[in-house]
Amino acid sequence: MIRHIAIFLCSLLMCSATFADSVTSVSLGALSGILNERLLLMKEVAAYKMKHHLPVDDFVREQNVFAGAEEEAKNNGLDPNSIIPFIRSLMDASKAIQHRYIVQWRAGPEPSFPIQTLSLSRQRIRQLDNQLVIVISQRLMVGAFSHEDMVWLKAQLTAPNLHESDISDMLAALSLVRRVR
């Protein structure tokens, strides 16, 4: 009887380890995909801002993004204070990408693609930010981000005009995000 119980418990442990590994790999893939998609949108945002002579920095908009991220963090079991540095680093990288595009376009040919409205781009960015919070929360249910996770994520972030320092700042801030429950 004890032997059967031991076999059963070993089976449960193996299944839970397999489940945790699958959650980790799926959530890391989703996380990198969402981050890349969000960062790729900065080309459209930069083109719109350049065409309409709008500044890249928008303090009021940033405060709204922080408030939305805090609320989404609370709703998904994350410490709202721990998500803010990550969102700030993501916004800093996004603004840096926009500045780099604008510098390129001013030095050479302007964008030749259809420019989407800023409201549509922002709507998609908001959806992606919410998805980021959900995926981060799900990933943290199985444990903190490991060094290997960060190395893998760093290799996956490939948006044009994204510099290594931008990636390092984002990943450092990501490693500080915590769950509250």
C-alpha positions as CSV (number, residue, x, y, z in Angstrom):
1,M,0.0,0.0,0.0
2,I,2.8,2.4,0.9
3,R,4.5,1.6,-2.4
4,H,1.3,2.6,-4.3
5,I,1.0,5.9,-2.4
6,A,4.7,6.7,-3.1
7,I,4.2,6.0,-6.8
8,F,1.1,8.2,-6.8
9,L,2.9,11.1,-5.1
10,C,5.8,10.8,-7.4
11,S,3.4,10.9,-10.4
12,L,1.8,14.1,-9.0
13,L,5.1,15.8,-8.5
14,M,6.2,14.9,-12.0
15,C,2.9,16.3,-13.4
16,S,3.1,19.5,-11.5
17,A,6.7,20.1,-12.6
18,T,5.7,19.5,-16.2
19,F,2.7,21.8,-15.9
20,A,4.9,24.5,-14.4
21,D,7.4,24.2,-17.2
22,S,4.7,24.4,-19.8
23,V,3.2,27.5,-18.2
24,T,6.7,29.1,-18.0
25,S,7.5,28.5,-21.7
26,V,4.0,29.6,-22.9
27,S,4.0,32.7,-20.8
28,L,7.6,33.7,-21.8
29,G,6.7,33.3,-25.5
30,A,3.5,35.3,-25.0
31,L,5.4,37.9,-23.1
32,S,8.1,38.4,-25.7
33,G,5.5,38.5,-28.5
34,I,3.4,41.1,-26.7
35,L,6.5,43.2,-25.9
36,N,7.7,43.1,-29.5
37,E,4.2,43.9,-30.9
38,R,4.0,46.9,-28.6
39,L,7.4,48.2,-29.5
40,L,6.7,47.7,-33.2
41,L,3.7,50.0,-32.9
42,M,6.1,52.9,-32.0
43,K,6.9,53.3,-35.7
44,E,3.3,54.2,-36.4
45,V,3.1,56.4,-33.3
46,A,6.3,58.3,-34.3
47,A,5.0,58.7,-37.9
48,Y,1.8,60.2,-36.6
49,K,3.5,62.5,-34.2
50,M,6.0,63.7,-36.8
51,K,3.3,64.3,-39.4
52,H,1.2,66.3,-36.9
53,H,4.1,68.0,-35.1
54,L,3.3,66.5,-31.8
55,P,5.9,66.0,-29.1
56,V,7.0,62.4,-28.3
57,D,6.7,63.1,-24.5
58,D,3.1,63.4,-23.2
59,F,3.1,63.6,-19.4
60,V,-0.7,63.5,-19.1
61,R,-0.9,60.4,-21.3
62,E,1.9,58.7,-19.3
63,Q,0.0,59.3,-16.0
64,N,-3.1,57.7,-17.5
65,V,-1.0,54.7,-18.6
66,F,0.4,54.4,-15.1
67,A,-3.1,54.5,-13.5
68,G,-4.3,51.9,-16.0
69,A,-1.4,49.6,-15.2
70,E,-1.9,50.0,-11.5
71,E,-5.5,49.1,-11.8
72,E,-4.8,46.1,-14.1
73,A,-2.1,44.9,-11.7
74,K,-4.5,45.0,-8.7
75,N,-7.1,43.1,-10.8
76,N,-4.5,40.4,-11.6
77,G,-2.9,39.9,-8.2
78,L,0.3,42.0,-8.8
79,D,1.7,44.6,-6.4
80,P,0.7,47.8,-8.2
81,N,3.8,49.6,-7.0
82,S,6.0,46.9,-8.5
83,I,4.6,47.2,-12.0
84,I,5.2,50.9,-12.3
85,P,9.0,50.7,-12.8
86,F,8.4,48.1,-15.6
87,I,5.8,50.3,-17.3
88,R,8.1,53.3,-17.0
89,S,11.0,51.4,-18.6
90,L,8.7,50.2,-21.3
91,M,7.5,53.8,-22.0
92,D,11.0,55.1,-21.9
93,A,12.1,52.5,-24.5
94,S,9.0,53.3,-26.6
95,K,9.8,57.0,-26.5
96,A,13.4,56.3,-27.4
97,I,12.3,54.3,-30.4
98,Q,10.0,57.1,-31.5
99,H,12.8,59.6,-31.2
100,R,15.1,57.4,-33.3
101,Y,12.5,57.0,-36.0
102,I,11.9,60.7,-36.2
103,V,15.7,61.4,-36.4
104,Q,15.9,58.9,-39.3
105,W,13.0,60.3,-41.2
106,R,14.3,63.9,-40.8
107,A,17.6,62.8,-42.2
108,G,16.2,60.8,-45.1
109,P,12.9,59.9,-46.7
110,E,9.8,60.4,-44.6
111,P,7.5,57.4,-43.8
112,S,5.9,56.0,-47.0
113,F,3.4,53.7,-45.3
114,P,-0.2,54.6,-44.3
115,I,-0.2,56.3,-41.0
116,Q,-2.7,55.1,-38.5
117,T,-4.5,57.5,-36.2
118,L,-3.0,58.0,-32.8
119,S,-6.2,56.9,-31.1
120,L,-6.2,53.6,-32.8
121,S,-2.5,53.0,-32.0
122,R,-3.1,54.0,-28.4
123,Q,-6.1,51.7,-28.1
124,R,-4.0,48.7,-29.3
125,I,-1.1,49.7,-26.9
126,R,-3.6,49.8,-24.0
127,Q,-4.8,46.2,-25.0
128,L,-1.2,45.0,-25.2
129,D,-0.3,46.7,-21.8
130,N,-3.3,44.8,-20.2
131,Q,-2.2,41.6,-21.8
132,L,1.4,42.1,-20.5
133,V,0.1,42.5,-16.9
134,I,-2.0,39.3,-17.3
135,V,0.9,37.3,-18.7
136,I,3.4,38.6,-16.1
137,S,0.9,37.7,-13.4
138,Q,0.4,34.2,-14.8
139,R,4.1,33.7,-15.1
140,L,4.8,34.8,-11.5
141,M,2.3,32.2,-10.3
142,V,5.0,29.5,-11.0
143,G,7.9,31.6,-9.6
144,A,10.1,34.6,-10.2
145,F,11.9,35.2,-13.5
146,S,15.2,33.3,-13.6
147,H,18.4,34.4,-15.1
148,E,17.8,32.0,-18.0
149,D,14.3,33.5,-18.6
150,M,15.9,37.0,-18.8
151,V,18.6,35.8,-21.2
152,W,15.9,34.1,-23.4
153,L,13.7,37.2,-23.3
154,K,16.6,39.5,-24.2
155,A,17.3,37.4,-27.3
156,Q,13.6,37.6,-28.4
157,L,13.2,41.4,-28.2
158,T,14.0,42.4,-31.8
159,A,12.0,45.6,-32.6
160,P,13.9,48.0,-34.9
161,N,15.5,51.0,-33.1
162,L,15.4,49.1,-29.8
163,H,18.8,49.4,-28.2
164,E,20.5,46.9,-25.8
165,S,20.3,49.5,-23.0
166,D,16.5,49.8,-23.5
167,I,16.2,46.0,-23.2
168,S,18.4,45.8,-20.1
169,D,16.4,48.5,-18.4
170,M,13.1,46.8,-19.2
171,L,14.2,43.4,-18.0
172,A,15.7,44.8,-14.8
173,A,12.4,46.4,-14.0
174,L,10.5,43.3,-15.0
175,S,12.5,41.3,-12.5
176,L,11.1,43.5,-9.8
177,V,7.5,42.8,-10.5
178,R,5.8,40.9,-7.6
179,R,2.5,39.1,-6.9
180,V,0.5,40.1,-3.8
181,R,-1.5,36.9,-3.6
